[in-house]
Amino acid sequence: MIPLGGLSEIGKNVTAFEYGNDIIVVDCGFAFPSDSMLGIDYVIPDFSYLVKNKDKVQGILITHGHEDHIGSLPYLLKEVKAPIYGGVLTLGLIQYKLDEHRIQGVHLQRIKDGERVKLGCFEIQFMAVNHSIADAYGLRIKTPVGDIVHTGDFKIDHSPIDGKKMNLSAFARAGDEGVLLLMSDSTNANRPGFTPSEQRVAESLDRCFADATGRVIVATFSSNVSRIQQVIDIAEKRGRKIYFAGRSMSKIVEIASELGYIRLKKGSQVDDRRLDYLEPDQVVIITTGSQGEPMSGLVRMSRDEHRYVSLRAGDMVVISASPIPGNEKAVSGVIDRLYRKGVHVVYHDTMEVHVSGHARQEEQKLIMALTKPKFFMPVHGEYHHLLSHAHTAMAYGIPQENIMVAENGNVLELTQDSFQVAGEVPAEPILVDGSGIGDVGNVVLRDRQVLASEGLFIVVAAVDKNGKLVSGPDVISRGFVYVKESEALMDKAKEVAKKAIDAVTAGEEHVEWGALKSAIRSAVKNYLYNQTKRNPVILPIIVEVDSGGKK
């Protein structure tokens, strides 16, 4: 087993299972960039091992349709051709993603609860679980050395909104027949007790609607189909019309409606043209932005940049999600801007308008009790989540030596009697910036961080073919100092650059441009740091001209 993502991090979940000449892949997601990854759109796994062994890949099994489990599929499928297996809604979301990337010819195989799939030497049974999206599954993977149960993302909800309960009996049957290894969701592993039911959210949302005198704007994940349906049901009960704001929200509602996962009464939905003609207490707006994403609907509304919705006093904004680790600052900033507009804001700290889709400790213990595994491996979470889950497993009674807290890139060798790290494969995160994949590395990120914090200082000089100064040097500051108030600093920097050029070219007939640029950069950097205690990016630009001044 080779985890290529999802360990010691939130998101980017993907694991390869290999035996002989057969490989199956479970999930294929991306992660959102951290604050330090300036300009990065998202982070995908390193697929080089799978690309190298692409002829062995028999299929890709998707546990559910969240981006951290399907987001990287287009990047893998451009290199590795393999069929994809998942639930109806999951495959609908995947097809939309493949269409966006113009990928054709991928076989998508729908599966149902309890259905089995044979891929090479592996036989996989899909077992329904509860999560914050419909069509979520855990997997029972039969291998030549023993059975593995992979929970996927799950919680145990005895009163789910869609009425579809977790197939606990399938997990119990697997335990009765023998489970060699349990791989279990760790996202909520440091929280005791049980995760509350989605019904609690419905009750809180209904109270919000009862208290609202103006428009209600609900921000949630576009993929949280169950939550969207809850808002629709309450809006229809209270006579409000529904407007879906944002391309991703509208598209996923369209897909889920076509597949029967979202139900809208005729006439409930309104478009842009009718929105402004309705009384405020007749409207609910469902949008994205629960994580403070810069281009999301709620964020654009908070900045007065949304094309159709302008927030005003009397509106109620309900943020029906909790911040993903690393997004807390962005979410807090959105909440502050909303309050400044006089908007009434309801979020997870003020009312129970969100419950997690992940199991807490008592649910995790129940899965251990049902499956009775010999070995245990926590998955899907940051390192402290994995470690906390390992401690829960030890408290339950699984021996410490049978528990594996692994890292991305570990090659984990599982036999009937042992579970150990047997090697490593490349698993460094790959950064996606626009259409560029992997072309932004640590050096580029470091430059971006310096540019953001210290600014840019450009030195431009014209020299002849022998490196002798013809004109300049001139200097340009961007994000470093305000030029009009720092003329003395700028003039002195020109002198420093000129002396550096003269020192390199003195007595030399031919000068290497690299040495000249290095000398300018070093001299100007030292001067600016001594004067300001700042380290901007120094960019020397050398222009060669002939004796007549032409380039």
N, C-alpha and C positions, 0 to 999 in steps of 0.2 A: 504494500500500500504506500502511495506516494502523495502526501498532501502538498499541493502546489499553491495553496492559499487557504485563508480562513482560520489559521492558527496564530495566536498572539496579535489578532487584529479583528476589527469588525468589518465583515464583507469579504469580497474576493474569494468566495467559497468554491473550491474545486479539488477533488481527490481522484487519483487514478488507482485502480485495483488491477494487479497484473499477476497472471499465472501462466507460465510457459509462453506460448505465442499469442495469448489473448489479453487485451486490456479493455476494461470498461471505465468510463469517466462518470463520476457523480457530481452534478452541478457544474456551473461555469459562469461565475459572477464577477462583477467588478466592485471596487471600493471607491468611495468619494475621497477626493484629495484632502490632506490636512491643510491647516492654515499656512504652513511653511512651503507648500507646493504651489507657488505663485503662478497663475496662468494655466495650471493643469486642469483638464476637464474631468478625468477620472483615471483610476489605476487598475490595470489588468494583470493577471498572472503571467509568468514566464512560461510559455507553452513549448519551449525548445525540446524538452524531453518527449512530449507527445508528438511533435512534428518529426523528430528523429525516428520515432517508432510508430508512425502513422498507419503503417500496414497492419499493425496489431490491434488497432482500435476497433472494437466490435460495435460499440454504441455509446450514446451519451444519455444518462438517466437524470432527469430534472425533478427535484422534489417539489418545487413550487415556483410561482412566477415572479418573485421579487427580483429587483435588479441585481442584488448581491448574489443571486443564484443563476441568472440568465444573461446578465449584461455583457459578458465577454464572449458569448457564443459567436457573434459575427466574426470576431478576430480569430477564433480557433477554426471555424468552418472554412475560412479562406485558405487554411493550410492543411486541415485534416477533414476528410470526407467521411461522415458516419451518420447513421440514423439517430434520431432523437426520440426519446420516450418520455411522456408526461401526461398530465391531466388535460382535460378539454380547454379550460381557461388558460392554463400554462402554455399550451401550444398556440392558442390564439394570440397571446402576447408575444410569443417567440416569432410567429409568422409576421406580425407587424414590424418587429425589429429586423427580421431578415429582409423584408420589403424595403425598409429604409436604407439598408446597406446594399440593396440590389443583389442579393444572394439568392440564386435559384437552384432547384434540383435537390433540395434537402428533404429526405424522407422523414415526415413527422408522424409518429405512431401514437395514437390515443390509447390510454390505459384507464382501467377502473379499479376501484378498491378490490383487493384480493387477487387481481389478475397477475399472471406469471409471464415472464419473458425469458427466453433462452438466448444467451449471447456467448458463443464459444463454449468454454467450460463452465461459465457462470449461469446460474438460474436466479432470477430476481423476482421477488414478490412485492408488489406495492401494497402498503398498509395505510389506510386513511388516518390522518392526524388533524388536530385543530391547530390553526395558526391565524394570523391576521389577513389571510387571503384564502379564497376558496381553492379547492383542488390541491391541497397540500398532502404530501405522503411521506411516510417513512419507508425504508427498504429492508427487506430480508434478503441477503445475498448468500446463496448457497455456493460454496467453493469446494474444490477437491480436498481441502484440509479441514473444513468445518464451516459453520454458518456465522455470518456477520449480520448484526442488526444496526442499521444506521437510522437514527430517528428523524433526520432532517430537522428543520426548525419546527418546534411543536410546543403546545401546552395542552392540558387536559381541561376541556370546557364541557361541563355536563348540561349546559343550556345554550348551545351555540345559536347564533342568529339564523343560520340557514337550516338548523335542525339536524345537521349531519355530525354525529358524534365520532370521536376517535375510536378506531377499531382496536380496542384494548384486547379483545379476545384473540386477534391475530398475533399480537405481541406475546400473549400468554402461551399460545400454541407453539410459537417459536421457542419459548423458554422450556416448555415441556419436552420438546424434541431435541433441545441442546443448542445453546448459543456459545460459540467460542469467544466472540468479541462483541462488545457493545460500544458503538460510537454515538455519543449523545450530545445534544445541543446544550451549550454552556452559557449562553448570553445572560441569563438571570441567575447564574449559579451562586452568586453571593447574596441572594435574597431569600430569607426563610419563608416557610409557609407555602401557600398556593397562589397562583396568579388568578385574579378575579375574572369572572365571566364577562363576555361582551355585553350581556344584558345590563350590567351595571352602567355601562356607557350609554346605552339607550335611555335609561332612566335619567341620567344627568343631562343628556342632550334635550330630552323632553322638557326638563325644568328650564333650561336656557331659552327654549322657544316660548315657553309660557311667560317668562319674564321680559322677553324682548318687545319693545314698542316700535322699533324701526326694522331696518334690514338685518338679516343674520348672514354673516359670511363665515363659512366653515372651511378651514384649511386642514387637509389631511393628505396622506400619500395617495397618489392617483391609482396605485395598485391595490389599495385597501378597499376592495370591492364591498366587503361586508359592512364597513363603516359608511361608505357612500350610500348603500341601501338603507341603513338605519336613518340617515339624514333625509333621504327621499321619503321614507315611510312617515316620519314625523312631520315633514313639510306638507305632505298631502293630507294628513290628518288635520292639520291646523290651517288648511286652506291657503298655503303659500305656493307660489310658482317657483320653479327651480331653474337656475341659470348656471351652466357649467363654464367656468372661466379657465382658459388655458388650453393649448393644443394637446398636451399629453393627457390632461384630465378628460377632455372631450373625446379623444380617440379611444381611450381605455373604456370609457362609459359606452361608446358605440360598440366596441368589440364585445364587452361583457353583456350588453343588451342583446346583441345578435345571438350570443351563445346561451342566453337564458339565465345569466347570473345577476343581472340587474333588471328590475321590473319597474317600469314607469307607466302610470295611468295616462291615457290619451289626454293631451292638453295640459299636462303638468309642466312640461319643459317650455321655456321661452328662449327666444334668440336675442341678439343685440338690439334689434329694431324695437322690440316691445319692452325692453328692460326699463327704460326711462319713463314709460307711460304708466307703470304700476305704482301703487301706493307703497311706501317703504315697508309697512307691516304685511305686505302681500308677497314679499320677495325673500328667497334664500339663495345665496351664491355659494357654490361649492368650487373650491380652487385648490391649487397646490401651494407650497411654501411653508409647510410645517417645520422644515429644517433650515429655513433662512436661505434657501438657494437663490443666488443673485437674480436669475432670470425668471423666477417663479411668479405666479399670479399675485400672491399676497405681498411679496416683497415689492413688486412694481406698484401695487396699490398703496403701500406705505410710503412710497416715494413720489406719489402723484404721477407715475409714468404709465399707468394702465390705460389702454385705449378706450375702454368702455365703462370702467368702474372708478368712481372717485369717492373715497371714504369721507364721511362727514359725521359730526356729532349726532348721537342717537343710534348709530350703527353698533351692532354687537359682533365682535370677531371671536370665533371659537377656534382655538388651535388644538385640534384633536390628534395630538401626537406628543411624544416626549423626545427631547433632543437626542440624536445619536451621539455617542461620545466623540468629542471634537467639534461638534456643531453648536455647543452651548452659547458661545459668544455671539454667533450670527443670529441665533433665535432671540437672545436677549436684546440685541440691537433692533430687531423687527418689533418686538413688544414695546420697547421704549418709543419708537416712532409712532406706533399706533396710539399709545397713551397721549402723546403730544397733540394728536388730532382730535382729542376728546372722545375717542372711541372706547366703548366698554369692552375690555379684553378678558376672555375666559381661557385659561390654559391649565396644564396639569398640576401646577402648584396651587391653584385656587379652587378647582373642582375636578371631580373624577370624570373628565371628558376623554380620557384615553386609558386603556389597559394594554399591557404588553401582550405580544403574541408568543412569548417564550416562557417555558416552564421554570418554576422556582424549585427550591430544594426538595420539598415533599413530593412534588410530581416527578422529579428526577429519581428519587428513591423508589417510587412506585414502578417506574420503568425497569429499574434494576431488579426489583422483586419479581416482576412478571417475566423478565427475560433470563434471569439467573446466569449471567455471563461468567465465564472463566477469566477473561481479560477485559479491561475497560480502558477506553480512550476518550477523554473529553475533546469536543470539537466546537467550532463556531464561537469564538470569543477572544478577548484580549487575554494576556498571560495570567492576570489575576483571576479572570473568570475560569480559565482552565484549571488553575491550581485549586481554587475553591471547590470546583466540581470533583477534583481528585480527592480532596479532603472529605467531601460528602460520601464518595464511594468507599473510602476507608472506614468512615463512621458506620456505613451500612454493613460492612463486613468483607469487602473485597480486599485481599492482601495487597499491601503497598507494592510489592515486587511484581504484581500482575497489572499495575496501572501505568499507562504510558502518557506522559505530558510531552507531546512531540512539537517539533518546529516545522515550518514550511521548508520543503526540500529534503526532509528526512526520507530515506528509503527504509520502510518498516517491514521487517520480515516476520511473518506470522506462521507458526506451525501449531500442531496440536498441543505441544508442550512448552512453547517459548514465544516471546514477543519482544523483539529487540531492534535497535537501529543498526542497519547493515550497510549504510552508505549515504551519499548525498547526491542530489541533482540540482541544477540551477533553479532558483526560485526567487530571485530578486524581483521586486515589483517593476512593471513596465509602465511608464507614464505616457498618457495619451493627451496630446495638445493639438486641438484642431484635427487636421488630417495626419499629423505626424504621430507615429507610433514608435516609442522607444528612442526617438532622436533627442529627447531632453533628458539629460543625465544629471548627476550630482553637481558637476561643474557648472552647468547652465543654471540649475536651481540656485546654486550659491551666488552666481552673478546676479540673478533676479532679486535675491534677498538683499544683496548689497545695494543694488540700484534702488530698491524700495526704501531701504533704511538710511543710506548714505548719499545716494545721488550719483550723477555722472559729470565728469570733468574732461572736456575734449581739448586737446592741443593740436592745432593745425599749423604746419610749416611747409613752405615751398623751398626746395633745394635743387641745385643743378645736378648733373650726372655724377659729379665728384662728391656730392653730399654737402657742398657749401651752401649756406643759407642765402636765399635770394630774397625772400620776404617773410614777414611774420617773426616769431610765431604769434598766432592769435589763439585766444582761449574762449571756450564756451562752457557755461555752467547750466546743468539741468537737474533740478532737485537737490542741489548742493548748497548754494548760497544765493541770496537775492542780489543780483549783479549791481543794481543802482546803489545799494548800501555797502558794497564790498569792492569798490573800484581799486583801492590801494592793494588789497589782496590779489586781485586779478592782475594788476600791473606787475606786482612782484613775481607772480607765478610765470608771467611771460619772460621776465629776466632770468628766472631759474631755468626755464626750458631752453632759452637761448644759450646760456652758459653750458648746459649739458650738451647741446648740439655742437657748439664750438670745441668743447673738450674732446668729443669723439672724432671730429673731422680734422682737427689740427694735425698738420703734417701727413695726412693720409690722402692718397690719390683716389682710392676707391673705398667706399664705406658700405658695409652690409646694413641693409635697412633694418634687419632684426636687432642688431646691436644698437642702432640709433634710436629705435623705438623703446628698447629696454632702458636705455640711459635716460631718456625723457621721462618715461613712466616712473623710474626709481627716484629721480631728483624731485619731480613735482609731487609725488606721493609723500616723500619725507617732509617737504616744505609745508604742504597743506595739513598734514597731521600735526606738525609742530605748532602751527598757527591755530588750528580749529579742533584738534583731537578727534577728527573724523577721517574716514577712509573711503572716499568715493571711488567708483570705478574710473581709472585713468585711461583714456583712449587717445593715443597719439596717432595723428593722420599725417603722413608724409606724402607730399605731392611733388613729383619730379618735373621740372620745367627746363627748357633749353635757355640759352643765354638771352634769347629775345623775349623770354617770359611766357612762351607757349608750353602747354603740357606735353 
